[in-house]
Amino acid sequence: MLTTDVQPAVVKEITALLDEDAVDELGEVTSETELSALGLNSLAFARLIIKLETLLGADPFGGGGDFIALRTVGALAQAYEQALSNHAGV
């Protein structure tokens, strides 16, 4: 997957996990949206990470990456972009 496709894929998967009321309350999910504002519990967040790893073919946290330090949707997308970049260079 091209790295330019990562952010839309991340947003799409987040939106798919949220229920309709949460989407209405949040409005548009953008790169600046705080992950904490999404209201995802730990199980839903784990499902998101697994889905993104499968979809994008990269695991940004397998090498000890710190997902707890990520604050925004954009930062999550950048973690996957970096993992894809590192994987392509192998």
Backbone as XML, in Angstrom:
<?xml version="1.0"?>
<chain id="A" units="angstrom">
  <residue number="1" name="MET">
    <atom name="N" x="0.853" y="-1.178" z="0.000"/>
    <atom name="CA" x="0.000" y="0.000" z="0.000"/>
    <atom name="C" x="0.894" y="1.235" z="0.000"/>
  </residue>
  <residue number="2" name="LEU">
    <atom name="N" x="0.506" y="2.225" z="-0.772"/>
    <atom name="CA" x="1.254" y="3.473" z="-0.795"/>
    <atom name="C" x="1.059" y="4.216" z="0.521"/>
  </residue>
  <residue number="3" name="THR">
    <atom name="N" x="2.112" y="4.882" z="0.978"/>
    <atom name="CA" x="2.000" y="5.585" z="2.250"/>
    <atom name="C" x="0.955" y="6.693" z="2.197"/>
  </residue>
  <residue number="4" name="THR">
    <atom name="N" x="0.682" y="7.236" z="1.016"/>
    <atom name="CA" x="-0.350" y="8.268" z="0.930"/>
    <atom name="C" x="-1.735" y="7.700" z="1.213"/>
  </residue>
  <residue number="5" name="ASP">
    <atom name="N" x="-1.873" y="6.390" z="1.141"/>
    <atom name="CA" x="-3.142" y="5.733" z="1.413"/>
    <atom name="C" x="-3.327" y="5.389" z="2.888"/>
  </residue>
  <residue number="6" name="VAL">
    <atom name="N" x="-2.311" y="5.570" z="3.694"/>
    <atom name="CA" x="-2.356" y="5.139" z="5.087"/>
    <atom name="C" x="-3.355" y="5.955" z="5.892"/>
  </residue>
  <residue number="7" name="GLN">
    <atom name="N" x="-3.262" y="7.264" z="5.856"/>
    <atom name="CA" x="-4.152" y="8.097" z="6.671"/>
    <atom name="C" x="-5.624" y="7.815" z="6.379"/>
  </residue>
  <residue number="8" name="PRO">
    <atom name="N" x="-6.062" y="7.810" z="5.104"/>
    <atom name="CA" x="-7.473" y="7.495" z="4.849"/>
    <atom name="C" x="-7.874" y="6.102" z="5.351"/>
  </residue>
  <residue number="9" name="ALA">
    <atom name="N" x="-6.966" y="5.134" z="5.253"/>
    <atom name="CA" x="-7.265" y="3.787" z="5.741"/>
    <atom name="C" x="-7.438" y="3.786" z="7.252"/>
  </residue>
  <residue number="10" name="VAL">
    <atom name="N" x="-6.580" y="4.516" z="7.953"/>
    <atom name="CA" x="-6.680" y="4.607" z="9.411"/>
    <atom name="C" x="-8.000" y="5.263" z="9.808"/>
  </residue>
  <residue number="11" name="VAL">
    <atom name="N" x="-8.339" y="6.358" z="9.161"/>
    <atom name="CA" x="-9.595" y="7.061" z="9.461"/>
    <atom name="C" x="-10.790" y="6.160" z="9.171"/>
  </residue>
  <residue number="12" name="LYS">
    <atom name="N" x="-10.754" y="5.455" z="8.045"/>
    <atom name="CA" x="-11.857" y="4.565" z="7.674"/>
    <atom name="C" x="-12.053" y="3.471" z="8.718"/>
  </residue>
  <residue number="13" name="GLU">
    <atom name="N" x="-10.970" y="2.859" z="9.160"/>
    <atom name="CA" x="-11.083" y="1.776" z="10.137"/>
    <atom name="C" x="-11.548" y="2.293" z="11.499"/>
  </residue>
  <residue number="14" name="ILE">
    <atom name="N" x="-11.104" y="3.468" z="11.890"/>
    <atom name="CA" x="-11.567" y="4.061" z="13.142"/>
    <atom name="C" x="-13.064" y="4.331" z="13.063"/>
  </residue>
  <residue number="15" name="THR">
    <atom name="N" x="-13.494" y="4.927" z="11.977"/>
    <atom name="CA" x="-14.911" y="5.243" z="11.806"/>
    <atom name="C" x="-15.755" y="3.973" z="11.812"/>
  </residue>
  <residue number="16" name="ALA">
    <atom name="N" x="-15.242" y="2.901" z="11.207"/>
    <atom name="CA" x="-15.967" y="1.634" z="11.181"/>
    <atom name="C" x="-16.134" y="1.048" z="12.585"/>
  </residue>
  <residue number="17" name="LEU">
    <atom name="N" x="-15.165" y="1.291" z="13.455"/>
    <atom name="CA" x="-15.248" y="0.766" z="14.824"/>
    <atom name="C" x="-16.198" y="1.564" z="15.708"/>
  </residue>
  <residue number="18" name="LEU">
    <atom name="N" x="-16.335" y="2.839" z="15.414"/>
    <atom name="CA" x="-17.185" y="3.693" z="16.240"/>
    <atom name="C" x="-18.653" y="3.462" z="15.908"/>
  </residue>
  <residue number="19" name="ASP">
    <atom name="N" x="-19.490" y="3.577" z="16.918"/>
    <atom name="CA" x="-20.910" y="3.482" z="16.611"/>
    <atom name="C" x="-21.396" y="4.817" z="16.033"/>
  </residue>
  <residue number="20" name="GLU">
    <atom name="N" x="-22.576" y="4.795" z="15.456"/>
    <atom name="CA" x="-23.091" y="5.964" z="14.745"/>
    <atom name="C" x="-23.206" y="7.185" z="15.661"/>
  </residue>
  <residue number="21" name="ASP">
    <atom name="N" x="-23.613" y="6.987" z="16.908"/>
    <atom name="CA" x="-23.735" y="8.107" z="17.841"/>
    <atom name="C" x="-22.386" y="8.759" z="18.109"/>
  </residue>
  <residue number="22" name="ALA">
    <atom name="N" x="-21.340" y="7.936" z="18.246"/>
    <atom name="CA" x="-19.999" y="8.469" z="18.497"/>
    <atom name="C" x="-19.512" y="9.282" z="17.307"/>
  </residue>
  <residue number="23" name="VAL">
    <atom name="N" x="-19.785" y="8.808" z="16.103"/>
    <atom name="CA" x="-19.382" y="9.526" z="14.894"/>
    <atom name="C" x="-20.114" y="10.864" z="14.822"/>
  </residue>
  <residue number="24" name="ASP">
    <atom name="N" x="-21.411" y="10.852" z="15.122"/>
    <atom name="CA" x="-22.185" y="12.095" z="15.116"/>
    <atom name="C" x="-21.633" y="13.086" z="16.134"/>
  </residue>
  <residue number="25" name="GLU">
    <atom name="N" x="-21.270" y="12.595" z="17.303"/>
    <atom name="CA" x="-20.758" y="13.462" z="18.369"/>
    <atom name="C" x="-19.377" y="14.017" z="18.033"/>
  </residue>
  <residue number="26" name="LEU">
    <atom name="N" x="-18.519" y="13.173" z="17.482"/>
    <atom name="CA" x="-17.154" y="13.585" z="17.150"/>
    <atom name="C" x="-17.094" y="14.501" z="15.941"/>
  </residue>
  <residue number="27" name="GLY">
    <atom name="N" x="-17.965" y="14.273" z="14.998"/>
    <atom name="CA" x="-17.841" y="14.956" z="13.722"/>
    <atom name="C" x="-16.812" y="14.223" z="12.882"/>
  </residue>
  <residue number="28" name="GLU">
    <atom name="N" x="-16.189" y="14.938" z="11.972"/>
    <atom name="CA" x="-15.206" y="14.333" z="11.084"/>
    <atom name="C" x="-13.954" y="13.925" z="11.856"/>
  </residue>
  <residue number="29" name="VAL">
    <atom name="N" x="-13.500" y="12.697" z="11.631"/>
    <atom name="CA" x="-12.244" y="12.231" z="12.205"/>
    <atom name="C" x="-11.132" y="12.675" z="11.266"/>
  </residue>
  <residue number="30" name="THR">
    <atom name="N" x="-10.173" y="13.438" z="11.794"/>
    <atom name="CA" x="-9.063" y="13.963" z="10.997"/>
    <atom name="C" x="-7.743" y="13.562" z="11.638"/>
  </residue>
  <residue number="31" name="SER">
    <atom name="N" x="-6.654" y="13.967" z="11.011"/>
    <atom name="CA" x="-5.330" y="13.662" z="11.562"/>
    <atom name="C" x="-5.115" y="14.324" z="12.916"/>
  </residue>
  <residue number="32" name="GLU">
    <atom name="N" x="-5.823" y="15.417" z="13.169"/>
    <atom name="CA" x="-5.677" y="16.123" z="14.446"/>
    <atom name="C" x="-6.558" y="15.562" z="15.555"/>
  </residue>
  <residue number="33" name="THR">
    <atom name="N" x="-7.467" y="14.654" z="15.221"/>
    <atom name="CA" x="-8.359" y="14.079" z="16.230"/>
    <atom name="C" x="-7.536" y="13.336" z="17.268"/>
  </residue>
  <residue number="34" name="GLU">
    <atom name="N" x="-7.762" y="13.669" z="18.523"/>
    <atom name="CA" x="-7.069" y="12.995" z="19.623"/>
    <atom name="C" x="-7.608" y="11.572" z="19.748"/>
  </residue>
  <residue number="35" name="LEU">
    <atom name="N" x="-6.696" y="10.617" z="19.874"/>
    <atom name="CA" x="-7.123" y="9.227" z="20.040"/>
    <atom name="C" x="-7.982" y="9.067" z="21.290"/>
  </residue>
  <residue number="36" name="SER">
    <atom name="N" x="-7.665" y="9.816" z="22.329"/>
    <atom name="CA" x="-8.433" y="9.719" z="23.578"/>
    <atom name="C" x="-9.873" y="10.195" z="23.394"/>
  </residue>
  <residue number="37" name="ALA">
    <atom name="N" x="-10.123" y="11.050" z="22.407"/>
    <atom name="CA" x="-11.470" y="11.565" z="22.155"/>
    <atom name="C" x="-12.357" y="10.551" z="21.446"/>
  </residue>
  <residue number="38" name="LEU">
    <atom name="N" x="-11.757" y="9.489" z="20.916"/>
    <atom name="CA" x="-12.514" y="8.508" z="20.158"/>
    <atom name="C" x="-13.410" y="7.646" z="21.037"/>
  </residue>
  <residue number="39" name="GLY">
    <atom name="N" x="-13.048" y="7.530" z="22.307"/>
    <atom name="CA" x="-13.853" y="6.728" z="23.218"/>
    <atom name="C" x="-13.707" y="5.233" z="23.010"/>
  </residue>
  <residue number="40" name="LEU">
    <atom name="N" x="-12.624" y="4.807" z="22.371"/>
    <atom name="CA" x="-12.401" y="3.374" z="22.167"/>
    <atom name="C" x="-11.876" y="2.745" z="23.457"/>
  </residue>
  <residue number="41" name="ASN">
    <atom name="N" x="-12.486" y="1.638" z="23.851"/>
    <atom name="CA" x="-11.942" y="0.924" z="25.004"/>
    <atom name="C" x="-10.727" y="0.122" z="24.542"/>
  </residue>
  <residue number="42" name="SER">
    <atom name="N" x="-10.051" y="-0.522" z="25.455"/>
    <atom name="CA" x="-8.803" y="-1.221" z="25.111"/>
    <atom name="C" x="-9.036" y="-2.343" z="24.109"/>
  </residue>
  <residue number="43" name="LEU">
    <atom name="N" x="-10.154" y="-3.040" z="24.209"/>
    <atom name="CA" x="-10.452" y="-4.114" z="23.261"/>
    <atom name="C" x="-10.682" y="-3.550" z="21.860"/>
  </residue>
  <residue number="44" name="ALA">
    <atom name="N" x="-11.427" y="-2.471" z="21.762"/>
    <atom name="CA" x="-11.679" y="-1.850" z="20.459"/>
    <atom name="C" x="-10.382" y="-1.308" z="19.862"/>
  </residue>
  <residue number="45" name="PHE">
    <atom name="N" x="-9.519" y="-0.726" z="20.696"/>
    <atom name="CA" x="-8.244" y="-0.222" z="20.192"/>
    <atom name="C" x="-7.375" y="-1.377" z="19.691"/>
  </residue>
  <residue number="46" name="ALA">
    <atom name="N" x="-7.373" y="-2.490" z="20.421"/>
    <atom name="CA" x="-6.611" y="-3.672" z="19.987"/>
    <atom name="C" x="-7.158" y="-4.197" z="18.659"/>
  </residue>
  <residue number="47" name="ARG">
    <atom name="N" x="-8.464" y="-4.221" z="18.509"/>
    <atom name="CA" x="-9.075" y="-4.645" z="17.244"/>
    <atom name="C" x="-8.654" y="-3.716" z="16.109"/>
  </residue>
  <residue number="48" name="LEU">
    <atom name="N" x="-8.596" y="-2.416" z="16.384"/>
    <atom name="CA" x="-8.161" y="-1.446" z="15.383"/>
    <atom name="C" x="-6.734" y="-1.730" z="14.935"/>
  </residue>
  <residue number="49" name="ILE">
    <atom name="N" x="-5.844" y="-1.946" z="15.884"/>
    <atom name="CA" x="-4.436" y="-2.208" z="15.568"/>
    <atom name="C" x="-4.296" y="-3.483" z="14.742"/>
  </residue>
  <residue number="50" name="ILE">
    <atom name="N" x="-5.017" y="-4.533" z="15.121"/>
    <atom name="CA" x="-4.953" y="-5.795" z="14.372"/>
    <atom name="C" x="-5.474" y="-5.599" z="12.959"/>
  </residue>
  <residue number="51" name="LYS">
    <atom name="N" x="-6.587" y="-4.892" z="12.823"/>
    <atom name="CA" x="-7.164" y="-4.643" z="11.497"/>
    <atom name="C" x="-6.194" y="-3.844" z="10.627"/>
  </residue>
  <residue number="52" name="LEU">
    <atom name="N" x="-5.577" y="-2.809" z="11.201"/>
    <atom name="CA" x="-4.630" y="-1.992" z="10.438"/>
    <atom name="C" x="-3.397" y="-2.786" z="10.045"/>
  </residue>
  <residue number="53" name="GLU">
    <atom name="N" x="-2.901" y="-3.629" z="10.943"/>
    <atom name="CA" x="-1.735" y="-4.465" z="10.616"/>
    <atom name="C" x="-2.051" y="-5.382" z="9.445"/>
  </residue>
  <residue number="54" name="THR">
    <atom name="N" x="-3.250" y="-5.965" z="9.458"/>
    <atom name="CA" x="-3.659" y="-6.862" z="8.378"/>
    <atom name="C" x="-3.848" y="-6.093" z="7.075"/>
  </residue>
  <residue number="55" name="LEU">
    <atom name="N" x="-4.534" y="-4.976" z="7.141"/>
    <atom name="CA" x="-4.834" y="-4.172" z="5.969"/>
    <atom name="C" x="-3.583" y="-3.565" z="5.337"/>
  </residue>
  <residue number="56" name="LEU">
    <atom name="N" x="-2.706" y="-3.026" z="6.178"/>
    <atom name="CA" x="-1.536" y="-2.308" z="5.678"/>
    <atom name="C" x="-0.296" y="-3.183" z="5.523"/>
  </residue>
  <residue number="57" name="GLY">
    <atom name="N" x="-0.310" y="-4.349" z="6.155"/>
    <atom name="CA" x="0.828" y="-5.254" z="6.035"/>
    <atom name="C" x="2.053" y="-4.798" z="6.798"/>
  </residue>
  <residue number="58" name="ALA">
    <atom name="N" x="1.828" y="-4.084" z="7.893"/>
    <atom name="CA" x="2.950" y="-3.592" z="8.696"/>
    <atom name="C" x="2.555" y="-3.585" z="10.171"/>
  </residue>
  <residue number="59" name="ASP">
    <atom name="N" x="3.557" y="-3.782" z="11.018"/>
    <atom name="CA" x="3.348" y="-3.760" z="12.467"/>
    <atom name="C" x="4.309" y="-2.749" z="13.084"/>
  </residue>
  <residue number="60" name="PRO">
    <atom name="N" x="3.857" y="-1.524" z="13.305"/>
    <atom name="CA" x="4.760" y="-0.507" z="13.843"/>
    <atom name="C" x="5.124" y="-0.729" z="15.308"/>
  </residue>
  <residue number="61" name="PHE">
    <atom name="N" x="4.456" y="-1.665" z="15.957"/>
    <atom name="CA" x="4.694" y="-1.871" z="17.379"/>
    <atom name="C" x="5.409" y="-3.187" z="17.672"/>
  </residue>
  <residue number="62" name="GLY">
    <atom name="N" x="5.661" y="-3.980" z="16.635"/>
    <atom name="CA" x="6.321" y="-5.269" z="16.809"/>
    <atom name="C" x="7.769" y="-5.150" z="17.246"/>
  </residue>
  <residue number="63" name="GLY">
    <atom name="N" x="8.412" y="-4.074" z="16.871"/>
    <atom name="CA" x="9.813" y="-3.879" z="17.225"/>
    <atom name="C" x="9.984" y="-3.047" z="18.481"/>
  </residue>
  <residue number="64" name="GLY">
    <atom name="N" x="8.947" y="-2.981" z="19.281"/>
    <atom name="CA" x="9.039" y="-2.214" z="20.518"/>
    <atom name="C" x="8.526" y="-0.798" z="20.398"/>
  </residue>
  <residue number="65" name="GLY">
    <atom name="N" x="7.826" y="-0.480" z="19.297"/>
    <atom name="CA" x="7.243" y="0.845" z="19.146"/>
    <atom name="C" x="6.263" y="1.128" z="20.274"/>
  </residue>
  <residue number="66" name="ASP">
    <atom name="N" x="6.161" y="2.368" z="20.667"/>
    <atom name="CA" x="5.361" y="2.737" z="21.825"/>
    <atom name="C" x="4.047" y="3.366" z="21.392"/>
  </residue>
  <residue number="67" name="PHE">
    <atom name="N" x="2.983" y="2.554" z="21.311"/>
    <atom name="CA" x="1.696" y="3.097" z="20.894"/>
    <atom name="C" x="1.085" y="3.995" z="21.962"/>
  </residue>
  <residue number="68" name="ILE">
    <atom name="N" x="1.510" y="3.879" z="23.194"/>
    <atom name="CA" x="0.977" y="4.717" z="24.271"/>
    <atom name="C" x="1.378" y="6.176" z="24.056"/>
  </residue>
  <residue number="69" name="ALA">
    <atom name="N" x="2.495" y="6.406" z="23.406"/>
    <atom name="CA" x="2.965" y="7.771" z="23.167"/>
    <atom name="C" x="2.179" y="8.470" z="22.058"/>
  </residue>
  <residue number="70" name="LEU">
    <atom name="N" x="1.428" y="7.715" z="21.266"/>
    <atom name="CA" x="0.663" y="8.299" z="20.171"/>
    <atom name="C" x="-0.534" y="9.050" z="20.729"/>
  </residue>
  <residue number="71" name="ARG">
    <atom name="N" x="-0.735" y="10.266" z="20.260"/>
    <atom name="CA" x="-1.816" y="11.107" z="20.781"/>
    <atom name="C" x="-2.928" y="11.380" z="19.774"/>
  </residue>
  <residue number="72" name="THR">
    <atom name="N" x="-2.597" y="11.344" z="18.472"/>
    <atom name="CA" x="-3.581" y="11.719" z="17.452"/>
    <atom name="C" x="-3.716" y="10.638" z="16.379"/>
  </residue>
  <residue number="73" name="VAL">
    <atom name="N" x="-4.782" y="10.751" z="15.608"/>
    <atom name="CA" x="-4.995" y="9.848" z="14.481"/>
    <atom name="C" x="-3.835" y="9.985" z="13.494"/>
  </residue>
  <residue number="74" name="GLY">
    <atom name="N" x="-3.368" y="11.206" z="13.276"/>
    <atom name="CA" x="-2.237" y="11.436" z="12.380"/>
    <atom name="C" x="-0.973" y="10.759" z="12.863"/>
  </residue>
  <residue number="75" name="ALA">
    <atom name="N" x="-0.730" y="10.784" z="14.158"/>
    <atom name="CA" x="0.461" y="10.120" z="14.714"/>
    <atom name="C" x="0.367" y="8.608" z="14.526"/>
  </residue>
  <residue number="76" name="LEU">
    <atom name="N" x="-0.833" y="8.050" z="14.666"/>
    <atom name="CA" x="-1.024" y="6.619" z="14.439"/>
    <atom name="C" x="-0.741" y="6.287" z="12.977"/>
  </residue>
  <residue number="77" name="ALA">
    <atom name="N" x="-1.265" y="7.107" z="12.069"/>
    <atom name="CA" x="-1.009" y="6.891" z="10.643"/>
    <atom name="C" x="0.486" y="6.994" z="10.338"/>
  </residue>
  <residue number="78" name="GLN">
    <atom name="N" x="1.168" y="7.957" z="10.947"/>
    <atom name="CA" x="2.613" y="8.114" z="10.729"/>
    <atom name="C" x="3.389" y="6.902" z="11.221"/>
  </residue>
  <residue number="79" name="ALA">
    <atom name="N" x="2.941" y="6.289" z="12.303"/>
    <atom name="CA" x="3.608" y="5.084" z="12.805"/>
    <atom name="C" x="3.525" y="3.972" z="11.759"/>
  </residue>
  <residue number="80" name="TYR">
    <atom name="N" x="2.372" y="3.836" z="11.120"/>
    <atom name="CA" x="2.238" y="2.829" z="10.071"/>
    <atom name="C" x="3.033" y="3.206" z="8.830"/>
  </residue>
  <residue number="81" name="GLU">
    <atom name="N" x="3.055" y="4.470" z="8.471"/>
    <atom name="CA" x="3.864" y="4.918" z="7.332"/>
    <atom name="C" x="5.338" y="4.614" z="7.565"/>
  </residue>
  <residue number="82" name="GLN">
    <atom name="N" x="5.805" y="4.872" z="8.779"/>
    <atom name="CA" x="7.211" y="4.590" z="9.106"/>
    <atom name="C" x="7.497" y="3.093" z="9.044"/>
  </residue>
  <residue number="83" name="ALA">
    <atom name="N" x="6.589" y="2.287" z="9.551"/>
    <atom name="CA" x="6.761" y="0.830" z="9.501"/>
    <atom name="C" x="6.787" y="0.335" z="8.066"/>
  </residue>
  <residue number="84" name="LEU">
    <atom name="N" x="5.922" y="0.880" z="7.233"/>
    <atom name="CA" x="5.917" y="0.509" z="5.829"/>
    <atom name="C" x="7.209" y="0.918" z="5.133"/>
  </residue>
  <residue number="85" name="SER">
    <atom name="N" x="7.681" y="2.109" z="5.472"/>
    <atom name="CA" x="8.926" y="2.610" z="4.909"/>
    <atom name="C" x="10.101" y="1.725" z="5.322"/>
  </residue>
  <residue number="86" name="ASN">
    <atom name="N" x="10.137" y="1.363" z="6.585"/>
    <atom name="CA" x="11.209" y="0.491" z="7.089"/>
    <atom name="C" x="11.137" y="-0.889" z="6.435"/>
  </residue>
  <residue number="87" name="HIS">
    <atom name="N" x="9.924" y="-1.384" z="6.251"/>
    <atom name="CA" x="9.731" y="-2.689" z="5.636"/>
    <atom name="C" x="10.158" y="-2.683" z="4.172"/>
  </residue>
  <residue number="88" name="ALA">
    <atom name="N" x="9.875" y="-1.587" z="3.479"/>
    <atom name="CA" x="10.243" y="-1.471" z="2.065"/>
    <atom name="C" x="11.750" y="-1.406" z="1.883"/>
  </residue>
  <residue number="89" name="GLY">
    <atom name="N" x="12.428" y="-0.870" z="2.877"/>
    <atom name="CA" x="13.876" y="-0.729" z="2.804"/>
    <atom name="C" x="14.637" y="-1.979" z="3.199"/>
  </residue>
  <residue number="90" name="VAL">
    <atom name="N" x="13.923" y="-3.020" z="3.617"/>
    <atom name="CA" x="14.573" y="-4.264" z="4.058"/>
    <atom name="C" x="14.945" y="-5.107" z="2.894"/>
  </residue>
</chain>
